[in-house]
Amino acid sequence: MIDVIRSILLYSWRRYDYVIFVRYLMGTAYLFSPLHRIAYHFFTLIVPTSNLMFFLDVDPEEAYRRIQQVRKRLEMFESLEKLKRIRHKALSRASMGEWTIINANVLREDIEEEIRKSL
């Protein structure tokens, strides 16, 4: 919560072309049910949102493979089973119409192209 407040104080009053606050909105998927829904709605009231919000959807297996490539030790939410549960909660939030869902199982260049098309 302190990180959210700090970021809002630092960035919300400055002029930027892009602000990324997804970790606060979709980070709520790490919370247990039904708290994750309540926290999501709370954060949409206090962090900047836009009509251009992108959810980069990665299959849990692909996310797990990518994590293993860059880390020596996994964090507590990085097991395949937990990635599946978190993705399900986050995707259910993104599917409610506020987000443009983009397949991120592809090359970075393809993801960038999809985002540019949506702009």
NORVEN-V765809 format. One record per backbone hydrogen bond with DSSP energy under -1.0 kcal/mol. CO is the residue of the C=O (numbers start at 1). NH is the residue of the N-H. If there is no record, write none. Layout:
co=CO nh=NH
co=CO nh=NH
//
This chain:
co=1 nh=5
co=2 nh=6
co=3 nh=7
co=4 nh=8
co=5 nh=9
co=6 nh=10
co=7 nh=11
co=8 nh=12
co=21 nh=24
co=21 nh=25
co=22 nh=26
co=26 nh=29
co=27 nh=30
co=28 nh=31
co=32 nh=36
co=34 nh=37
co=34 nh=38
co=35 nh=39
co=36 nh=40
co=37 nh=41
co=38 nh=42
co=39 nh=43
co=40 nh=44
co=42 nh=45
co=43 nh=47
co=53 nh=100
co=55 nh=57
co=55 nh=102
co=57 nh=104
co=59 nh=63
co=60 nh=64
co=61 nh=65
co=62 nh=66
co=63 nh=67
co=64 nh=68
co=65 nh=69
co=66 nh=70
co=67 nh=71
co=75 nh=78
co=79 nh=83
co=80 nh=84
co=81 nh=85
co=82 nh=86
co=83 nh=87
co=84 nh=88
co=85 nh=89
co=86 nh=90
co=87 nh=91
co=88 nh=92
co=89 nh=93
co=90 nh=94
co=91 nh=95
co=93 nh=96
co=100 nh=55
co=102 nh=57
co=107 nh=111
co=108 nh=112
co=109 nh=113
co=110 nh=114
co=111 nh=115
co=112 nh=116
co=113 nh=117
co=114 nh=118
co=115 nh=119
//
